């Protein structure tokens, strides 16, 4: 159609406005040229930017198309008003600390500018007022240098590509506190470019290895908490997910479609960390436990807004755990004041204490509580290295049963299998243990997992009881096949979180899994391998024999998608 030849030296960057009417080109000749593409067959030069005193290496338009950002080897990043391309006007310039600033990206709303310096430091700038830019944050990638940056369509995530052959995703929902979400490895050479698809579900990357890779982003990542996510729970109908954080907030999410989670309510009423969340069996009430020594009940009639029903404030120290009985009429609260209390919540606005199962004089803090599926047994994991059990046939006069003994450190989490025959426990001794409770008076250890290398903070059974999920401070969640409980086998290691995990929960009715961790995120995983394989075969090109040979050398080719048309 046309060759544009006005530049006197190589052209190294170009960008169109979103309507395609204006093109900016940056050159080693120190200039940026603006081209009118209103008529693509009659393209003409509309204006020239001549402020830079060295090569201009990157240009990017704001979404509003009135502002152009440029970076140059003169150590400056500049913002230009190009509303009239014939007379571009410099709005501001930022003198960088290093030579040759490189890649630039503007957030979808145009308020945040990201730049990469020659020292491979990533800088985030507030350019909502382009005349007065403000630096929000700066960070480096420990494992290697950064070459390019790209925003996700919602502006909450940033991709950086590296000369270390990796692509990294960052949570920048709070731009002053960016943090790493995950690392994508697969390129065999430096990665030069990244671009998100408009729906944000796929990332395209290009590199020196002559390959363009398309990434189905590892799993939906729920962001927004300002500190570690300590607890997660699905509603019994699977529609909602509640997350609680050390930042003292509780968030409610719509996970009807786990691949497209949606933010709902936020509560900031608690004044300290949230240690535990639990839904009532009828999906109408959420219970929360906090370091502020209270447990609270919330009305979920309007999921867009959590309405407080009642405050349970009988504990004198942090409330560590809450759990509803299967019939929804009782609530158990366990605390660092050594007490485990049972409440009648038939009237959720006026909880009534039924019993105190342990006393303040007991030396064991209660870390985790769980009801058996039939509601007849209550289990409590304690700092005293034992699981204490109670018979709740008469809730006003619970009878203590023999404890489960064997752990050598605090028991952080306890869960019953759906049939009530097995209890799983996770401990500070780095182990997960399974206990046979067919005879409640003779509970015995039947299996022990030692693959975690740090404290196991959470355990959860799948709805069918065939899989156990565990989450640990070794930065992993693990899945275990329990079809033979006395001889469990490890199915998978989920390693998307870059830091320790504190929470794990299965979605009722399927194998979707939620994990929460120190990285301030909650992640949703599809652990149904057949469903995941079907999705891959449906959406991605079939693996060719050459690709098979690259990844599985020496193994005879076998199409992973043998179905017709795949």
C-alpha positions as CSV (number, residue, x, y, z in Angstrom):
1,X,0.0,0.0,0.0
2,X,2.6,2.5,1.0
3,X,6.2,2.9,2.2
4,X,6.9,5.7,4.7
5,X,10.4,7.0,4.3
6,X,10.7,10.3,6.1
7,X,13.0,9.0,8.9
8,X,16.7,9.3,8.3
9,X,17.8,6.4,10.4
10,X,16.3,3.0,11.5
11,X,12.7,3.0,12.8
12,X,12.6,1.0,16.1
13,X,9.0,1.4,17.4
14,X,5.5,2.3,16.1
15,X,2.0,2.5,17.6
16,X,-1.5,3.2,16.2
17,X,-4.3,4.9,18.0
18,X,-7.1,2.5,18.7
19,X,-9.2,3.9,15.8
20,X,-6.3,3.4,13.5
21,X,-6.4,7.0,12.3
22,X,-2.9,8.1,13.6
23,X,0.4,6.3,13.6
24,X,3.5,7.3,15.6
25,X,6.9,6.0,14.6
26,X,10.1,6.3,16.7
27,X,13.6,6.4,15.2
28,X,17.2,6.4,15.9
29,X,17.2,9.8,14.2
30,X,16.0,11.3,17.5
31,X,12.5,12.1,16.1
32,X,8.9,10.8,16.4
33,X,6.8,11.2,13.3
34,X,3.0,11.3,13.3
35,X,1.2,9.9,10.3
36,X,-2.5,10.6,9.3
37,X,-4.1,7.3,8.3
38,X,-7.6,8.6,7.9
39,X,-7.2,7.5,4.3
40,X,-4.9,4.4,4.3
41,X,-4.2,4.8,0.6
42,X,-3.3,8.4,1.0
43,X,-1.2,8.4,4.2
44,X,0.5,11.7,4.9
45,X,2.8,13.0,7.6
46,X,0.8,15.0,10.1
47,X,3.5,16.2,12.4
48,X,7.0,15.7,13.9
49,X,8.2,15.5,17.5
50,X,11.8,16.8,17.8
51,X,12.3,17.2,21.6
52,X,14.5,14.1,22.2
53,X,18.3,14.6,21.9
54,X,19.1,10.9,21.2
55,X,17.4,7.8,19.7
56,X,13.7,7.4,20.5
57,X,13.2,3.7,21.3
58,X,9.5,3.4,22.3
59,X,6.1,5.1,21.6
60,X,2.7,4.2,23.1
61,X,-0.6,6.0,22.9
62,X,-3.0,6.6,25.9
63,X,-6.4,5.0,25.5
64,X,-7.9,8.5,25.1
65,X,-5.5,8.9,22.1
66,X,-4.7,12.5,23.1
67,X,-1.4,11.6,24.9
68,X,1.7,9.9,23.5
69,X,4.4,8.5,25.7
70,X,7.9,8.3,24.4
71,X,11.2,7.0,25.8
72,X,14.7,7.8,24.5
73,X,18.4,7.2,24.9
74,X,18.7,10.8,26.2
75,X,17.6,9.3,29.6
76,X,14.1,10.8,29.4
77,X,10.5,9.6,29.2
78,X,8.2,12.2,27.8
79,X,4.5,12.7,27.5
80,X,3.1,14.7,24.6
81,X,-0.3,16.2,23.8
82,X,-1.1,15.1,20.3
83,X,-4.7,16.2,20.1
84,X,-3.5,18.3,17.2
85,X,-0.9,16.1,15.5
86,X,0.3,19.1,13.5
87,X,1.4,20.8,16.7
88,X,2.4,18.2,19.3
89,X,3.1,19.8,22.7
90,X,5.3,18.4,25.4
91,X,3.4,18.0,28.7
92,X,6.2,16.7,30.9
93,X,9.4,14.8,31.0
94,X,10.9,12.4,33.5
95,X,14.7,12.1,33.7
96,X,15.5,8.5,34.5
97,X,18.3,7.4,36.7
98,X,19.8,5.2,34.1
99,X,20.8,5.4,30.4
100,X,18.6,4.2,27.6
101,X,15.1,3.6,29.1
102,X,13.4,0.9,27.2
103,X,9.9,-0.6,27.0
104,X,6.8,1.4,27.9
105,X,3.2,0.5,28.5
106,X,0.1,2.5,29.5
107,X,-2.7,1.0,31.6
108,X,-6.1,0.6,29.8
109,X,-7.5,3.6,31.7
110,X,-4.4,5.6,30.9
111,X,-3.6,6.4,34.5
112,X,-0.5,4.3,35.0
113,X,2.6,4.3,32.9
114,X,5.1,1.5,33.2
115,X,8.7,1.9,32.0
116,X,11.8,-0.3,32.0
117,X,15.2,1.2,32.5
118,X,18.5,0.1,31.1
119,X,19.2,-1.4,34.6
120,X,16.1,-3.6,34.0
121,X,14.2,-1.9,36.8
122,X,10.4,-1.6,36.3
123,X,8.9,1.7,37.2
124,X,5.3,2.5,37.7
125,X,4.1,6.1,37.3
126,X,0.8,7.8,38.0
127,X,0.1,9.9,34.9
128,X,-3.6,10.6,35.6
129,X,-2.4,14.2,35.5
130,X,0.2,13.9,32.6
131,X,1.6,17.3,33.6
132,X,2.5,16.1,37.1
133,X,3.6,12.4,36.9
134,X,4.3,10.7,40.2
135,X,6.4,7.6,40.7
136,X,4.3,4.9,42.4
137,X,6.8,2.0,42.7
138,X,9.9,0.4,41.3
139,X,11.0,-3.2,41.4
140,X,13.6,-5.5,39.9
141,X,13.3,-9.2,38.9
142,X,15.7,-11.2,41.0
143,X,16.3,-13.9,38.5
144,X,17.1,-11.8,35.4
145,X,16.7,-8.7,33.3
146,X,13.4,-7.3,32.0
147,X,13.0,-6.5,28.3
148,X,9.3,-5.7,27.7
149,X,6.1,-5.0,29.6
150,X,2.4,-5.4,28.8
151,X,-0.8,-4.7,30.7
152,X,-3.7,-7.1,31.0
153,X,-7.0,-5.7,29.6
154,X,-8.4,-5.1,33.1
155,X,-5.2,-3.2,34.1
156,X,-4.8,-5.3,37.3
157,X,-1.9,-7.5,36.0
158,X,1.4,-6.8,34.3
159,X,3.5,-9.2,32.2
160,X,7.2,-8.7,32.0
161,X,9.5,-10.6,29.6
162,X,13.1,-11.4,30.4
163,X,16.4,-12.2,28.9
164,X,16.4,-15.1,31.4
165,X,13.9,-16.9,29.1
166,X,10.9,-16.3,31.5
167,X,7.7,-14.4,31.4
168,X,6.5,-13.1,34.8
169,X,3.0,-12.0,35.8
170,X,2.6,-9.3,38.5
171,X,-0.4,-8.1,40.5
172,X,-0.6,-4.3,40.3
173,X,-4.1,-3.9,41.5
174,X,-2.5,-1.8,44.2
175,X,0.2,0.0,42.0
176,X,2.2,1.1,45.0
177,X,2.7,-2.5,46.1
178,X,3.2,-4.7,43.1
179,X,4.0,-8.3,43.7
180,X,4.8,-11.3,41.6
181,X,2.0,-13.8,40.8
182,X,3.7,-16.5,38.7
183,X,6.5,-17.3,36.4
184,X,5.9,-18.8,32.9
185,X,8.8,-20.9,31.7
186,X,9.1,-22.6,28.3
187,X,11.0,-20.3,26.0
188,X,14.6,-21.5,25.3
189,X,15.9,-18.0,24.6
190,X,15.4,-14.4,25.7
191,X,11.7,-13.3,25.5
192,X,11.3,-10.0,23.7
193,X,7.6,-9.3,23.6
194,X,4.3,-10.0,25.3
195,X,0.6,-9.2,24.5
196,X,-2.7,-10.1,26.2
197,X,-5.7,-11.1,24.2
198,X,-8.7,-8.8,24.7
199,X,-10.4,-11.2,27.1
200,X,-7.3,-11.4,29.2
201,X,-7.3,-15.2,29.3
202,X,-4.4,-15.8,26.9
203,X,-0.9,-14.3,26.7
204,X,1.2,-14.3,23.6
205,X,5.0,-14.1,23.9
206,X,7.8,-14.0,21.3
207,X,11.4,-14.7,21.7
208,X,14.9,-15.4,20.4
209,X,14.0,-19.1,20.1
210,X,12.0,-18.2,17.0
211,X,8.8,-19.3,18.7
212,X,5.6,-17.5,19.5
213,X,3.9,-19.1,22.5
214,X,0.3,-18.8,23.6
215,X,-0.3,-19.3,27.3
216,X,-3.6,-20.2,28.8
217,X,-3.0,-18.2,32.0
218,X,-2.4,-20.7,34.8
219,X,-5.6,-20.2,36.7
220,X,-7.9,-17.3,37.6
221,X,-6.1,-15.2,40.2
222,X,-8.3,-13.2,42.7
223,X,-6.5,-10.1,43.8
224,X,-7.4,-7.2,46.0
225,X,-6.3,-8.2,49.5
226,X,-3.4,-6.1,50.9
227,X,-1.9,-8.9,52.8
228,X,-1.7,-12.7,53.1
229,X,-4.9,-14.7,52.4
230,X,-5.4,-16.9,55.5
231,X,-8.7,-18.6,54.8
232,X,-11.0,-19.5,51.9
233,X,-14.4,-21.2,51.8
234,X,-16.9,-22.1,49.1
235,X,-20.6,-21.8,49.7
236,X,-22.4,-25.1,49.8
237,X,-24.1,-24.4,46.4
238,X,-20.7,-23.6,44.9
239,X,-21.8,-20.1,43.7
240,X,-19.7,-18.0,46.1
241,X,-16.2,-18.0,47.5
242,X,-15.3,-16.1,50.7
243,X,-11.7,-15.1,51.3
244,X,-10.2,-13.6,54.6
245,X,-6.9,-11.9,54.9
246,X,-4.4,-10.6,57.4
247,X,-5.4,-7.2,56.2
248,X,-8.6,-7.6,58.3
249,X,-11.0,-7.7,55.3
250,X,-13.4,-10.3,54.0
251,X,-14.2,-10.5,50.3
252,X,-17.0,-12.3,48.6
253,X,-16.7,-13.5,45.0
254,X,-19.1,-14.9,42.5
255,X,-17.5,-18.1,41.1
256,X,-20.5,-19.5,39.3
257,X,-18.1,-19.7,36.3
258,X,-14.7,-20.5,38.0
259,X,-12.9,-19.3,34.9
260,X,-14.5,-15.9,35.2
261,X,-14.7,-15.0,38.9
262,X,-16.5,-11.7,39.8
263,X,-16.0,-9.5,42.8
264,X,-19.0,-9.0,45.0
265,X,-18.9,-7.7,48.6
266,X,-16.1,-6.4,50.8
267,X,-16.2,-6.1,54.6
268,X,-13.8,-4.0,56.6
269,X,-15.6,-4.3,59.9
270,X,-13.1,-6.6,61.7
271,X,-10.2,-4.7,63.2
272,X,-7.5,-7.4,62.8
273,X,-6.6,-10.4,60.7
274,X,-9.3,-12.8,59.5
275,X,-8.4,-16.3,60.5
276,X,-11.4,-18.4,59.3
277,X,-14.6,-18.1,57.2
278,X,-17.5,-20.6,56.9
279,X,-20.8,-20.7,55.2
280,X,-24.0,-22.0,56.7
281,X,-25.5,-25.1,55.0
282,X,-28.4,-23.1,53.5
283,X,-26.0,-20.5,51.9
284,X,-27.6,-17.6,53.8
285,X,-25.1,-16.8,56.5
286,X,-21.3,-16.4,56.6
287,X,-19.3,-16.7,59.8
288,X,-15.9,-15.1,60.2
289,X,-13.3,-15.4,62.9
290,X,-10.7,-12.8,63.7
291,X,-7.6,-11.8,65.6
292,X,-9.7,-9.0,67.0
293,X,-11.2,-11.7,69.5
294,X,-14.6,-11.8,67.8
295,X,-16.6,-14.0,65.5
296,X,-19.2,-12.4,63.4
297,X,-22.3,-13.6,61.4
298,X,-23.2,-12.0,58.1
299,X,-26.4,-12.0,56.1
300,X,-25.9,-13.1,52.5
301,X,-29.3,-12.1,51.2
302,X,-27.6,-9.4,49.1
303,X,-24.3,-10.8,48.0
304,X,-23.2,-7.3,46.9
305,X,-23.2,-6.2,50.5
306,X,-22.5,-8.1,53.6
307,X,-24.9,-7.1,56.4
308,X,-23.8,-7.9,59.9
309,X,-26.2,-10.0,61.9
310,X,-24.4,-10.6,65.2
311,X,-21.1,-10.4,67.0
312,X,-19.8,-13.3,69.2
313,X,-17.4,-11.7,71.6
314,X,-17.1,-14.2,74.5
315,X,-13.5,-15.1,73.7
316,X,-10.6,-13.2,75.4
317,X,-8.0,-13.9,72.6
318,X,-8.0,-14.4,68.9
319,X,-10.7,-16.5,67.4
320,X,-8.8,-19.0,65.2
321,X,-11.6,-21.0,63.6
322,X,-15.3,-21.2,63.0
323,X,-17.5,-24.0,61.7
324,X,-21.3,-24.6,61.2
325,X,-23.0,-27.9,62.1
326,X,-24.4,-29.8,59.2
327,X,-28.0,-28.7,60.1
328,X,-26.9,-25.1,60.4
329,X,-28.3,-24.6,64.0
330,X,-24.9,-24.7,65.8
331,X,-21.7,-22.8,65.4
332,X,-18.3,-23.8,66.9
333,X,-15.6,-21.2,67.7
334,X,-12.1,-22.1,68.6
335,X,-9.7,-19.6,70.2
336,X,-6.2,-18.8,71.3
337,X,-7.7,-18.4,74.8
338,X,-7.7,-22.2,75.0
339,X,-11.4,-22.5,74.7
340,X,-13.8,-24.2,72.3
341,X,-17.3,-22.9,72.5
342,X,-20.6,-24.2,71.0
343,X,-23.3,-21.7,70.1
344,X,-27.0,-22.1,69.2
345,X,-27.5,-20.0,66.0
346,X,-31.1,-21.0,65.3
347,X,-31.7,-17.2,65.7
348,X,-28.7,-15.8,63.8
349,X,-29.2,-12.4,65.3
350,X,-28.9,-13.7,68.8
351,X,-26.4,-16.5,69.2
352,X,-26.8,-18.4,72.5
353,X,-23.9,-20.2,74.1
354,X,-24.6,-23.9,74.6
355,X,-21.4,-25.2,76.0
356,X,-17.7,-24.4,76.7
357,X,-15.9,-27.6,75.7
358,X,-12.5,-26.6,77.0
359,X,-11.7,-24.1,79.7
360,X,-9.4,-21.1,79.9
361,X,-7.2,-23.2,82.3
362,X,-6.4,-25.7,79.5
363,X,-3.0,-25.1,78.0
364,X,-3.8,-25.8,74.4
365,X,-4.9,-23.2,71.9
366,X,-7.6,-24.3,69.5
367,X,-6.3,-23.9,65.9
368,X,-9.0,-25.6,63.8
369,X,-12.5,-27.0,64.3
370,X,-14.7,-29.3,62.2
371,X,-18.1,-31.1,62.5
372,X,-18.5,-34.6,61.3
373,X,-21.0,-34.9,58.4
374,X,-23.7,-36.4,60.7
375,X,-23.1,-33.6,63.3
376,X,-22.5,-36.0,66.1
377,X,-18.8,-35.4,66.5
378,X,-16.7,-32.2,66.8
379,X,-13.0,-32.2,66.2
380,X,-10.5,-29.6,67.3
381,X,-6.8,-29.3,66.2
382,X,-4.7,-27.9,69.0
383,X,-1.3,-26.5,69.7
384,X,-0.9,-29.4,72.2
385,X,-0.2,-31.7,69.2
386,X,-3.5,-33.6,69.6
387,X,-6.9,-33.7,68.0
388,X,-9.6,-33.4,70.6
389,X,-12.9,-35.0,69.9
390,X,-16.4,-34.6,71.5
391,X,-19.6,-36.5,71.2
392,X,-22.4,-33.9,70.5
393,X,-25.4,-36.2,70.9
394,X,-26.5,-33.8,73.7
395,X,-25.1,-30.4,72.5
396,X,-25.7,-28.9,75.9
397,X,-23.6,-31.5,77.6
398,X,-20.9,-32.6,75.1
399,X,-18.9,-35.7,76.1
400,X,-15.2,-35.7,75.4
401,X,-13.9,-38.7,73.4
402,X,-10.3,-40.1,73.3
403,X,-7.9,-37.7,71.5
404,X,-6.0,-38.5,68.3
405,X,-2.3,-38.5,69.2
406,X,0.8,-38.8,67.0
407,X,1.7,-35.3,65.7
408,X,4.8,-33.8,67.1
409,X,3.8,-30.1,66.6
410,X,0.7,-27.9,66.5
411,X,-2.2,-29.2,64.4
412,X,-3.1,-26.4,62.0
413,X,-6.1,-27.9,60.2
414,X,-8.6,-30.7,60.6
415,X,-11.2,-32.0,58.2
416,X,-13.7,-34.9,58.0
417,X,-14.2,-37.0,54.9
418,X,-17.7,-36.8,53.4
419,X,-18.6,-40.2,54.9
420,X,-17.3,-39.2,58.3
421,X,-15.1,-42.3,58.6
422,X,-11.8,-40.5,58.1
423,X,-10.2,-37.4,59.6
424,X,-7.3,-35.5,57.9
425,X,-4.9,-33.3,59.8
426,X,-2.2,-30.9,58.8
427,X,0.6,-30.0,61.3
428,X,3.6,-27.8,62.0
429,X,5.6,-31.1,62.0
430,X,5.3,-30.9,58.2
431,X,3.1,-34.0,58.0
432,X,-0.5,-34.8,56.9
433,X,-2.1,-37.7,58.7
434,X,-5.3,-39.7,58.1
435,X,-7.2,-41.2,61.0
436,X,-9.8,-43.9,61.0
437,X,-12.8,-42.9,63.0
438,X,-15.2,-45.7,62.4
439,X,-14.9,-46.3,66.1
440,X,-14.8,-42.9,67.7
441,X,-13.4,-44.3,70.9
442,X,-10.5,-46.0,69.1
443,X,-9.4,-43.5,66.5
444,X,-6.1,-44.7,64.8
445,X,-3.6,-43.3,62.4
446,X,-3.9,-45.1,59.0
447,X,-1.6,-43.0,56.8
448,X,1.0,-40.3,56.9
449,X,2.2,-38.0,54.1
450,X,5.7,-36.5,54.5
451,X,6.2,-34.8,51.1
452,X,5.6,-31.3,52.4
453,X,8.8,-29.7,53.7
454,X,7.3,-27.0,55.9
455,X,4.2,-26.5,58.0
456,X,0.9,-27.9,56.5
457,X,-1.6,-25.1,57.1
458,X,-4.7,-26.5,55.5
459,X,-6.4,-29.8,54.4
460,X,-9.6,-30.3,52.5
461,X,-11.6,-33.3,51.0
462,X,-13.2,-33.3,47.6
463,X,-17.0,-33.8,47.6
464,X,-16.7,-37.5,46.7
465,X,-14.0,-38.1,49.3
466,X,-11.6,-39.5,46.7
467,X,-9.1,-36.7,46.8
468,X,-7.4,-34.7,49.5
469,X,-5.9,-31.3,49.0
470,X,-3.2,-30.0,51.3
471,X,-1.5,-26.5,51.4
472,X,1.8,-25.8,53.0
473,X,4.4,-23.2,53.9
474,X,6.7,-24.9,51.2
475,X,4.8,-22.8,48.6
476,X,2.9,-25.8,47.3
477,X,-0.6,-27.3,47.3
478,X,-0.7,-31.1,46.8
479,X,-3.4,-33.5,45.7
480,X,-3.7,-37.0,47.0
481,X,-5.6,-40.0,45.7
482,X,-7.5,-41.5,48.7
483,X,-9.4,-44.3,47.0
484,X,-7.4,-46.6,49.2
485,X,-7.1,-44.4,52.4
486,X,-4.5,-46.6,53.9
487,X,-2.3,-46.3,50.9
488,X,-2.7,-42.8,49.5
489,X,-0.8,-41.6,46.4
490,X,0.3,-38.2,45.3
491,X,-1.6,-37.0,42.2
492,X,-0.1,-33.5,41.6
493,X,1.8,-30.6,43.0
494,X,0.3,-27.1,42.4
495,X,3.1,-24.6,42.5
496,X,1.6,-21.4,41.1
497,X,2.0,-19.4,44.3
498,X,5.5,-18.0,44.8
499,X,5.2,-17.9,48.6
500,X,3.7,-20.0,51.4
501,X,0.1,-21.2,51.3
502,X,-2.3,-20.9,54.2
503,X,-5.7,-22.0,52.8
504,X,-7.3,-24.6,50.5
505,X,-10.9,-25.6,49.7
506,X,-12.7,-27.7,47.2
507,X,-15.8,-26.4,45.4
508,X,-18.8,-28.6,46.4
509,X,-19.9,-30.9,43.6
510,X,-16.8,-30.8,41.4
511,X,-13.0,-30.7,41.5
512,X,-12.5,-26.9,41.3
513,X,-10.0,-25.9,44.0
514,X,-9.2,-22.6,45.7
515,X,-5.9,-21.8,47.4
516,X,-4.9,-18.7,49.3
517,X,-1.4,-17.6,50.3
518,X,1.1,-15.1,51.5
519,X,1.3,-13.6,48.0
520,X,-2.1,-11.9,48.8
521,X,-3.9,-13.8,46.1
522,X,-6.5,-16.6,45.9
523,X,-6.1,-18.9,42.9
524,X,-8.8,-21.2,41.3
525,X,-7.7,-24.5,39.9
526,X,-9.5,-27.1,37.8
527,X,-8.2,-30.4,39.1
528,X,-10.3,-32.6,36.9
529,X,-7.6,-33.8,34.5
530,X,-10.1,-35.2,31.9
531,X,-12.0,-31.9,31.8
532,X,-8.7,-29.9,31.5
533,X,-7.5,-32.2,28.7
534,X,-10.8,-31.7,26.9
535,X,-10.5,-28.0,27.2
536,X,-7.0,-28.0,25.8
537,X,-7.9,-30.2,22.9
538,X,-11.0,-28.0,22.1
539,X,-9.2,-24.7,22.2
540,X,-5.6,-25.3,21.1
541,X,-4.0,-26.8,18.0
542,X,-3.1,-30.4,18.1
543,X,0.5,-31.3,19.1
544,X,2.5,-32.2,15.9
545,X,5.0,-35.0,15.7
546,X,7.9,-32.5,15.6
547,X,6.6,-30.7,18.8
548,X,6.2,-34.1,20.4
549,X,9.8,-34.9,19.6
550,X,10.9,-31.6,21.1
551,X,9.2,-32.2,24.5
552,X,9.3,-36.1,24.7
553,X,12.5,-37.1,22.9
554,X,12.8,-40.9,22.4
555,X,9.1,-41.5,23.0
556,X,6.9,-42.7,20.2
557,X,4.4,-40.1,19.0
558,X,0.9,-40.5,20.3
559,X,-1.6,-37.8,19.7
560,X,-2.9,-36.5,23.1
561,X,-6.1,-35.4,21.3
562,X,-7.2,-38.5,19.4
563,X,-10.8,-37.4,18.9
564,X,-12.1,-36.6,15.4
565,X,-11.5,-33.0,14.4
566,X,-9.0,-32.3,17.3
